[in-house]
Amino acid sequence: MSDNHAEFSPESLMMSFGHEPSLVRNSIKNPIFQTSTFEFATAEEGKAYFEKVYGGAGADESSKSLIYTRLNHPNLVTAEKRLSLLDEAEESAFFESGMAAITTSLLEICKAGDLVLMSFPIYGGTDAFIKNFLPKFDIQSLAFSPDMTEEEIVSLIEAHPRKNRLACIYVETPANPTNTLIDIEMTVRIAARFSNQDKKTIVAVDNTYMGPLWQKPINHGADLIMYSATKYIGGHSDLIAGAISGSSALVSRIKKVRSGLGCMASPWTSWLISRSLETISLRMEKQASNAAKLADFLHDHPKVAKVYYVGHIAEGHKQYELAKRQMTSDGAMLAFDVVGGEAEAFRFLNAVKLAKLAVSLGSTETLTSHPFTMSSSNMSLADREAVGITPSMVRISTGIENPDDLLKDFAQAFEKV
């Protein structure tokens, strides 16, 4: 195997990167290391391995220093090396769920007495964790909306009694489910204003909607990228996983907490992730193409009041310029408001045949859902209303089906509305 990623593109390297066939009887694909523990050659080696792992160094490049699967295992090493390559990051880490990645990271970054600044809206589960769970550890939060200017956000922080304890700026861009955008470079500038020699304010970006192909937050100055890897990274609705990418120093800190909490991705999950990353470019390109056709269809439909799609942001709007600077695709996620309310939205959702009525996103099949009563239902009613998550909204995660079939399916569903 050659890990010379300067010579070939990540798209090509996803087939073999991080795997050495000679270590596993020349198998062209990495086997599943379904073991709970690893044998030491000598007691001295065991001692050295524990010193290495608990000293924060982690496993070396050839997957040595293996002790116990809760700490590390070969399938995890392969998956993490591949994600780091795609994200252009020094190091990555996989978890057994997206929420495990988010919660573990925030619990390491934030301490009692700290403040978290969050964009709004964000995924309902993250919103609930920051607003309802972190306060139990004396960690407060403050939210800003996408339409606020940089100076307005700075003033918002300055007015908070914990302005000198801003530990993290957490942004989700594009936002779930409204597709509104946050300027990552702006948040990096704000973080620099509130950092000091004792503590750096971390900028963490939930990149789930864009996946590791269409947006590179680290290239815009972010410290940490977060994912629900269930989505485009896994991409087949057959696994649950989460991931982070960033500097080795920061990710190593979070990995130590991950080991303590025991929430790293299992060998089976890690193997599935490595398999899925081989086709991520093909899948995401097709999904984005299909989404553009669906969005245009919805835009012209008389029973649709509004479409939420990055590709429909008007030229000249500040979010249009931001999208062009920050992203390389309009993505495969969209939402729309049906003319009417919950009853009309439910009639559409109950009538789709090819598309599936289910939460989650970024998979090979097209998924439809109702954010107001499903994925965003754990947000307060006032918060949902404030950001436009209404009973009339339907969210679409576009799959890889024949686009003509998707248009036909949506057309017949609208006949029931």
C-alpha positions in Angstrom: 0.0 0.0 0.0 1.1 3.5 -0.7 -0.2 6.3 1.6 1.3 9.0 -0.6 -1.7 11.2 -0.7 0.2 14.0 -2.4 0.3 11.9 -5.6 -3.4 10.9 -5.9 -6.8 12.5 -5.0 -8.7 11.5 -1.9 -11.5 10.1 -4.1 -9.0 7.5 -5.4 -7.2 6.9 -2.1 -10.5 6.0 -0.4 -10.2 2.5 -1.8 -7.0 1.6 0.1 -5.8 4.4 2.3 -4.9 3.3 5.9 -4.8 -0.4 5.0 -1.7 -2.6 4.6 -2.5 -5.9 2.9 0.8 -7.5 4.0 -0.4 -7.3 7.6 -3.5 -9.4 6.9 -2.4 -12.2 4.6 -2.5 -9.8 1.6 -6.3 -9.3 1.8 -7.2 -6.5 -0.6 -9.8 -5.3 1.9 -9.3 -4.8 5.6 -10.9 -7.6 7.6 -13.1 -6.9 10.7 -11.0 -7.2 13.8 -13.7 -8.8 15.9 -11.7 -9.0 19.1 -12.0 -7.4 22.5 -8.3 -7.5 23.5 -4.8 -7.8 21.9 -1.9 -10.0 23.0 1.4 -8.5 24.1 4.7 -10.1 23.0 6.2 -9.3 26.4 5.3 -7.6 29.7 7.6 -4.8 28.8 5.7 -4.2 25.6 2.4 -4.1 27.5 3.8 -1.5 29.9 5.1 0.6 27.0 1.7 0.4 25.2 -0.2 1.6 28.2 2.3 4.4 28.8 1.8 5.4 25.1 -2.0 5.3 25.2 -2.6 6.9 28.6 0.1 9.4 27.9 -2.1 10.8 25.1 0.0 9.7 22.2 -2.5 7.2 20.8 -1.7 4.5 18.3 1.1 4.9 15.8 0.7 4.9 12.0 1.0 1.1 11.7 -1.9 0.4 14.2 0.5 -0.8 16.9 0.1 0.0 20.6 -3.1 -2.0 20.5 -4.4 -3.0 24.0 -8.1 -3.2 24.2 -10.9 -2.4 21.7 -12.4 0.2 23.9 -9.2 2.2 23.6 -8.3 1.5 19.9 -8.5 -1.1 17.2 -7.3 -1.5 13.6 -10.7 -0.8 11.9 -10.9 2.5 13.8 -7.5 3.5 12.7 -8.3 2.9 9.0 -11.6 4.8 9.1 -10.0 7.8 11.0 -7.1 8.1 8.6 -9.5 8.2 5.7 -11.7 10.9 7.2 -8.7 13.0 8.1 -7.6 12.8 4.5 -11.0 14.0 3.2 -11.3 16.7 5.9 -7.7 17.9 5.3 -7.2 17.5 9.1 -4.4 16.2 11.2 -6.5 13.7 13.1 -10.0 12.3 13.3 -12.1 10.3 15.7 -15.2 8.1 15.3 -17.9 7.5 17.8 -20.9 5.2 18.1 -23.3 8.1 17.3 -23.3 11.7 16.2 -24.5 12.8 19.6 -21.7 10.9 21.3 -19.2 12.9 19.1 -20.9 16.2 20.0 -21.4 15.5 23.7 -17.9 14.1 24.3 -16.3 17.0 22.5 -18.2 19.7 24.4 -17.6 18.0 27.8 -13.8 18.1 27.1 -13.8 21.7 25.7 -16.1 23.2 28.3 -15.6 23.4 32.1 -17.8 24.7 34.9 -18.3 28.4 34.7 -17.8 28.5 30.9 -20.1 29.9 28.2 -21.0 28.4 24.8 -22.1 30.5 21.9 -24.3 28.6 19.4 -25.8 29.4 16.1 -29.5 29.1 15.8 -31.2 26.9 14.6 -29.3 23.7 15.1 -30.3 20.1 15.2 -32.8 19.5 18.0 -30.7 17.0 19.9 -27.7 19.3 20.0 -30.0 22.2 21.0 -31.4 20.2 23.9 -28.0 19.1 25.1 -26.5 22.6 25.1 -29.5 24.3 26.6 -30.8 21.6 29.0 -27.9 19.3 29.9 -24.8 21.5 30.0 -26.3 23.8 32.6 -26.2 20.9 35.1 -22.4 21.3 34.9 -22.7 25.1 35.2 -22.0 25.7 31.5 -24.3 28.4 30.1 -25.2 29.1 26.5 -26.0 32.0 24.3 -27.6 31.8 20.8 -27.2 34.1 17.8 -29.2 34.1 14.6 -27.8 33.9 11.0 -29.0 37.5 10.2 -26.9 39.1 13.0 -23.8 41.0 12.0 -20.4 40.3 13.4 -20.5 43.3 15.6 -24.0 42.5 16.8 -22.8 39.0 17.9 -19.7 40.6 19.6 -22.1 42.9 21.5 -24.3 40.0 22.5 -21.3 38.3 24.1 -20.0 41.4 25.7 -23.3 41.9 27.4 -23.1 38.4 29.0 -21.6 38.1 32.5 -19.4 35.2 31.4 -17.9 37.0 28.4 -14.4 36.2 29.6 -15.2 32.5 29.8 -16.3 31.9 26.2 -15.0 28.3 25.7 -16.7 27.4 22.4 -18.5 28.8 19.4 -20.7 26.0 18.1 -22.1 26.5 14.6 -24.1 24.3 12.3 -24.0 25.4 8.6 -26.1 24.8 6.7 -28.6 24.7 9.5 -31.0 21.8 10.0 -33.6 22.1 8.6 -33.7 25.6 7.2 -30.5 25.5 5.2 -29.4 28.9 6.5 -25.7 29.6 6.4 -23.2 30.8 9.0 -19.9 32.5 8.0 -17.2 30.2 9.5 -14.5 32.8 9.0 -16.6 35.4 10.9 -16.9 33.0 13.9 -13.1 32.5 13.9 -12.6 36.2 14.1 -15.0 36.4 17.0 -13.3 33.5 18.8 -9.9 35.3 18.4 -11.4 38.4 20.1 -12.4 36.4 23.2 -9.4 34.1 23.4 -6.6 34.8 25.8 -3.2 33.3 26.7 -4.8 31.0 29.2 -7.6 29.6 27.0 -8.4 29.6 23.3 -12.1 29.8 22.3 -12.7 26.7 20.1 -14.7 27.1 16.9 -16.6 23.8 16.3 -18.6 23.3 13.1 -21.3 20.7 12.6 -20.6 19.8 8.9 -23.2 17.0 8.7 -25.3 18.6 5.9 -22.2 19.1 3.7 -20.3 16.0 4.5 -16.5 15.9 4.1 -16.7 16.7 0.3 -18.6 20.0 -0.1 -17.3 22.1 2.8 -13.9 22.1 4.5 -14.3 24.1 7.8 -10.7 23.7 8.8 -9.6 25.6 5.7 -11.8 28.5 6.9 -10.1 28.5 10.3 -12.4 26.2 12.4 -10.7 24.2 15.1 -13.1 21.2 15.1 -15.4 19.5 12.5 -18.3 17.4 13.8 -20.5 14.9 12.0 -23.3 12.6 12.4 -21.4 10.0 10.4 -24.7 8.0 10.1 -25.4 10.4 7.2 -23.3 10.9 4.1 -20.2 9.3 5.6 -22.1 6.0 6.3 -24.7 6.9 3.8 -26.7 3.6 3.6 -29.0 3.8 6.6 -27.3 0.7 8.0 -25.1 2.2 10.8 -25.1 4.8 13.6 -21.9 6.7 14.1 -20.4 10.2 14.8 -17.1 11.8 14.0 -14.8 14.7 14.6 -11.7 16.1 12.8 -9.2 18.7 13.8 -5.7 19.2 15.1 -3.9 16.3 16.7 -3.6 18.2 20.0 -7.3 18.9 20.2 -8.6 15.5 18.9 -6.2 13.6 21.2 -7.7 15.4 24.2 -11.2 14.4 23.1 -10.0 10.8 22.4 -8.9 10.5 26.0 -12.4 11.4 27.1 -13.9 9.0 24.5 -11.9 6.2 26.0 -13.1 7.0 29.5 -16.8 7.2 28.4 -16.4 4.1 26.2 -18.2 5.6 23.1 -15.8 4.9 20.3 -17.0 3.2 17.1 -16.9 -0.6 17.2 -15.0 -2.7 14.7 -18.1 -3.5 12.8 -19.2 0.1 12.6 -15.7 1.2 11.7 -15.5 -1.4 8.9 -18.8 -0.3 7.5 -17.6 3.4 7.5 -14.4 2.5 5.6 -16.5 0.6 3.1 -18.9 3.5 2.7 -16.1 6.1 2.2 -15.1 4.3 -1.0 -18.2 5.5 -2.7 -18.9 8.8 -0.9 -18.0 10.9 -4.0 -20.2 9.0 -6.3 -23.2 9.0 -3.9 -22.9 12.7 -2.9 -22.6 13.9 -6.5 -25.7 12.0 -7.5 -27.6 13.2 -4.5 -26.7 16.8 -5.2 -27.8 16.5 -8.8 -31.1 14.9 -7.8 -31.7 17.6 -5.2 -31.3 20.4 -7.7 -34.0 18.9 -10.0 -36.3 18.3 -7.0 -35.8 21.9 -5.8 -36.7 23.3 -9.2 -39.8 21.2 -9.3 -40.9 22.3 -5.9 -40.2 26.0 -6.7 -42.7 25.9 -9.5 -45.4 23.8 -7.8 -48.6 25.7 -6.9 -49.0 23.8 -3.6 -45.6 24.8 -2.4 -45.4 28.2 -0.5 -41.6 28.3 0.0 -38.5 26.2 -0.8 -35.4 26.1 1.5 -32.5 25.2 -0.8 -29.0 26.7 -1.0 -29.1 26.6 -4.8 -32.1 29.0 -4.8 -30.5 31.8 -2.8 -30.7 34.9 -4.9 -27.6 36.3 -6.5 -26.6 39.4 -4.7 -27.9 38.2 -1.3 -25.1 38.0 1.3 -25.8 34.3 1.9 -25.3 33.7 -1.9 -21.8 35.2 -1.7 -21.1 33.1 1.5 -22.3 29.9 -0.2 -20.0 30.5 -3.1 -17.0 31.2 -0.8 -17.6 28.5 1.7 -19.1 25.5 -0.1 -18.4 23.7 -3.4 -22.0 22.4 -3.8 -25.5 23.4 -3.1 -25.9 20.1 -1.2 -28.6 17.4 -1.2 -30.8 18.7 1.6 -33.9 20.8 1.1 -37.2 21.7 2.8 -40.4 23.3 1.7 -43.5 24.8 3.2 -46.7 23.2 1.8 -49.6 25.6 1.2 -51.7 25.0 4.3 -50.4 23.5 7.6 -49.8 20.3 9.4 -52.7 18.4 7.8 -51.6 19.3 4.3 -48.0 18.4 5.1 -49.1 15.0 6.5 -51.2 14.3 3.4 -48.1 14.7 1.3 -45.9 12.7 3.6 -48.5 9.8 3.8 -48.8 9.8 0.0 -45.2 9.4 -1.1 -44.4 5.9 -2.5 -40.8 5.8 -3.7 -39.5 8.2 -1.1 -39.5 7.0 2.5 -41.1 8.7 5.5 -38.3 8.5 8.0 -35.9 10.8 9.9 -32.2 10.9 9.3 -30.6 12.1 6.1 -27.7 11.6 3.7 -28.6 8.1 2.6 -29.0 6.3 -0.7 -32.8 6.5 -0.5 -34.8 9.7 -0.5 -36.2 10.4 2.9 -39.1 12.7 3.8 -39.9 14.0 7.3 -41.8 16.6 9.4 -39.3 18.6 11.5 -41.9 20.4 13.6 -43.2 17.1 15.1 -40.1 14.9 14.6 -36.4 15.9 14.5 -36.9 19.4 15.9 -39.8 18.6 18.3 -37.5 18.7 21.3 -36.9 22.4 20.6 -39.3 24.8 22.4 -42.3 26.0 20.5 -41.0 29.5 20.7 -37.7 28.5 19.2 -39.2 26.6 16.4 -41.5 29.5 15.5 -38.6 32.0 15.7 -36.6 30.2 13.0 -39.5 29.2 10.8 -39.8 25.6 11.6 -43.6 25.5 11.2 -46.2 22.7 10.9 -46.3 23.2 7.2 -42.6 22.4 6.7 -41.5 19.1 5.0 -37.8 18.2 5.0 -36.3 16.2 2.1 -33.0 14.3 2.1 -32.4 13.4 -1.6 -31.2 9.9 -2.5 -29.7 8.4 -5.6 -32.8 7.2 -7.3 -33.7 8.0 -10.9 -34.7 11.7 -10.6 -37.6 11.3 -13.0 -39.1 8.7 -10.7 -38.7 11.1 -7.7 -40.5 13.9 -9.6 -43.3 11.5 -10.5 -43.6 10.3 -6.9 -43.8 13.9 -5.6 -46.3 14.9 -8.2 -48.7 12.1 -7.3 -48.2 12.9 -3.6 -49.2 16.5 -4.1 -52.4 15.4 -5.8 -53.5 14.1 -2.3 -52.9 17.5 -0.8 
